[in-house]
Amino acid sequence: MEHKAASFEVPELEKILAKKKKRYVGYEEGMALYSMGKISFRKLAQEAHALLRIKKIAIIDLDILDDYLEQHRSNN
């Protein structure tokens, strides 16, 4: 049995990537921006302390996440 990954569209993704105006994104948009799966992206956001919970909504602070990635990147 073949497993198909769920696909989705993120409106205006090219504009976000070009201008990077948005500071906060949800899981779906962040997954598309960083080309990651939901669990991997969520774990990364938690490790970076970039995950913010407001009521029942989780958002990720991209500035904090980018800083974390820069500090922890490997030179392989």
HUDA-V404492 format. One record per residue. N is the residue number from 1. PHI is phi in radians with two decimals (999 if undefined). PSI is psi in whole degrees, -180 to 180 (999 if undefined). OMEGA is omega in radians with two decimals (NA if undefined). Layout:
# HUDA-V404492
N/PHI/PSI/OMEGA
N/PHI/PSI/OMEGA
This chain:
# HUDA-V404492
1/999/127/-3.09
2/-1.55/135/3.14
3/-1.71/126/3.12
4/-1.82/134/3.09
5/-1.32/141/3.10
6/-1.24/138/3.11
7/-2.05/154/-3.13
8/-2.67/162/3.14
9/-1.85/137/3.03
10/-1.90/113/-3.10
11/-1.08/137/3.06
12/1.03/34/-3.13
13/-1.06/-39/-3.14
14/-1.09/-39/3.11
15/-1.13/-41/3.14
16/-1.11/-44/-3.13
17/-1.16/-38/-3.11
18/-1.23/-44/-3.05
19/-1.74/-25/-3.07
20/0.79/49/3.14
21/-1.36/-34/-3.08
22/-1.26/134/3.08
23/-1.70/-32/-3.10
24/-2.07/138/3.08
25/-2.38/161/3.02
26/-1.52/179/-3.12
27/-1.03/-48/-3.05
28/-1.06/-46/-3.13
29/-1.20/-41/3.10
30/-1.12/-39/3.09
31/-1.05/-41/3.14
32/-1.23/-42/-3.12
33/-1.10/-39/-3.06
34/-1.80/4/3.12
35/0.91/53/-3.11
36/-2.27/161/3.02
37/-1.36/167/-3.05
38/-1.11/-46/-3.10
39/-1.16/-44/3.13
40/-1.09/-42/-3.14
41/-1.17/-41/3.13
42/-1.11/-44/3.12
43/-1.11/-42/3.11
44/-1.08/-45/3.13
45/-1.09/-38/3.11
46/-1.18/-43/3.12
47/-1.07/-36/-3.12
48/-1.42/-6/-3.05
49/1.02/38/3.14
50/-1.81/-2/-3.10
51/-1.52/123/3.12
52/-2.05/134/3.10
53/-1.96/123/3.11
54/-2.14/111/-3.02
55/0.96/-114/-3.13
56/-1.87/12/-3.09
57/-1.90/135/3.06
58/-1.85/129/3.07
59/-2.23/157/-3.10
60/-2.05/132/3.09
61/-1.47/110/-3.07
62/-1.19/-30/3.11
63/-1.11/-46/3.12
64/-1.14/-43/-3.13
65/-1.11/-44/3.12
66/-1.12/-41/3.10
67/-1.07/-43/3.12
68/-1.08/-45/-3.14
69/-1.11/-40/3.11
70/-1.12/-40/-3.12
71/-1.27/-29/-3.04
72/-1.93/14/3.14
73/-1.28/148/3.12
74/-1.77/151/-3.11
75/-1.72/49/-3.14
76/-1.42/999/NA
